[in-house]
């Protein structure tokens, strides 16, 4: 057969020698679309989540842009009041339920938890895949509700407006939230069981990376909080569809009960959104200051403290909803209490930085941004936890600015730090060092310009969710919108250079940051089952032995390229370089 | 415990069977914690209103069919016994016994749902319904005669339908899981080493039973069943 063909075709040069087959890794084995959609590999599922939530982040960002543009003028610059209500609800629902909650747990948690504890996969790989499909089904309902007219209740969905009066797509939107909640439970359950049962030999609880501790605490909240909001949304849907229910006073119910049930989840949910970011920061700060974490136990247990105390202070959202004076007092006290573990973390991070050999690659810039913005967000939270000041500040832009400092300044920057830190591991490529630093700077500047004016106008009395405002607030609103456009540009930059790095980026080594965690002991990108099957990792020491210069398996850390000239100007347009030399002798802990 | 069964039962990402079973068990226990919180929201809401509107809740509860509920309780508690016996059979490799106990559990669970269906039909017939217009008959008449707030009586009925409805959905899911176990037994996929599959389903089934043991007194025993023995 072959000879017959060659006889009638013209003679051609012999084919070039076949290129050496690439090392098999999780990306290049079975990479058909079907292979991706039926994968049970935790790393691929993490990537599937990454792609989906990036789309939702973009959509939520567009909604935010509409809101900010409309607020340019006191009478509403581009849309009417009704459309404005739908725009800010779309922003809230998309960002909270379809971006922030799955952001770190489902993307980085999925990808990294098994690798960090030395396991081949999560405990329940099929459940993990199911969680992504459930998430997408929930998101489909949410997106349908938003595109097909929108929801105008705000993301908090308070009845009786949401159950009786609203003329918008409350039911499909709420149903989407209900369904996506199950995906959150599945991810949390999977991570918890994995951390309990799948740790490599020698990986004791005291040697777990702090990212794992923070995800464990997050998963606890997902597991115990999400079902409560699930039942609450069911009750809300029953009330709206069947006209029978337990919240609407017209039919015998009490709307404050909804607020209790809603915030019983939705307050702990803000810790779902911030704890994983704190875990990322602990990893990044230690690596880029070449030091052991200051106070490992304190940082680890403060995550659990936040998770536990976080369940007991939901009613501080309801100080003006008519709850009793004494319960308000108790909830105010508990809200102050949760600041303690958060402060412990900040102090320990500062202690970690002290006398460290700090270098300022993009992950570090984002992580430092996180610490600064989180401190501002946290301190302004105390104003709101105080009963007297909350009456003045409740439902104003002060609240909006406060939680944006924590959610965007905290979690989005934490997520960015994580993506930049583990991007080489996930994709096997380095991104542009210079552009990533520029993006970090633009995001932080844009962020400040967007939200600091909101503190000002909130303090002066501008209520949140209002499309119109007195002339005197315009200067703040214009500043805020200007900042938002800078922030938007800042977010577009990583989308560009990270995508470009996939095609043009330099190949990453297994451990480009010279970090200590187990995930860096495997090639980039990792093979299908994370580690060489014949040599599964055995852990001999704590997670941050930078001062000893050894990884968790007790091997020496590599000396990455560019060592010794971390901030060399000639490297300005080059690729990310490894952190600086380990010249500081720091105390050895553990 | 031949090496052959080992390799088919043990999933690749676990080190050994013990680890796999422990993970499956822990996963189910955590899911049960989720379920407790899911019903916990309802129980919390019920508790508030029960305290505030005690008279109406006791009144409405007295219209619930205690006879059906008692028989149903016996069905569910017995099904928990047969489910547990099924684990024992699975562990011993007694395939016939496993079939028998799984099918018995299925039958008892189905009997619960059938009886529940009859109960709903009766409630419907007697207008024991929470809707503003569908609510009526004796329960409404007597409530008005006694000067009770019918809105709060209907509130109780909301809880009754939502709680038993969601519980019923859980029973149906449990029945599906039991049928799946029967199919797995038929396909020889539950050798003694893999008994934990039966155990995990049984954990879920017991939880659904346990929730009924809370629902039963909350809904059926909150009020005295004196003034309408005719039911």
Interface residues (C-beta under 8 A of the other chain):
Chain A: X119 X120 X121 X123 X124 X125 X127 X185 X189 X190 X192 X193 X194 X196 X197 X198 X223 X224 X225 X226 X227 X228 X230 X231 X232 X234 X235 X238 X242 X243 X244 X245 X246 X251 X252 X253 X254 X257 X260 X261 X264 X529
Chain B: X12 X13 X14 X19 X22 X23 X26 X27 X30 X31 X33 X34 X35 X37 X38 X39 X40 X41 X42 X44 X45 X48 X49 X130 X131 X132 X149 X151 X152 X154 X155 X157 X158 X159 X161 X162 X166
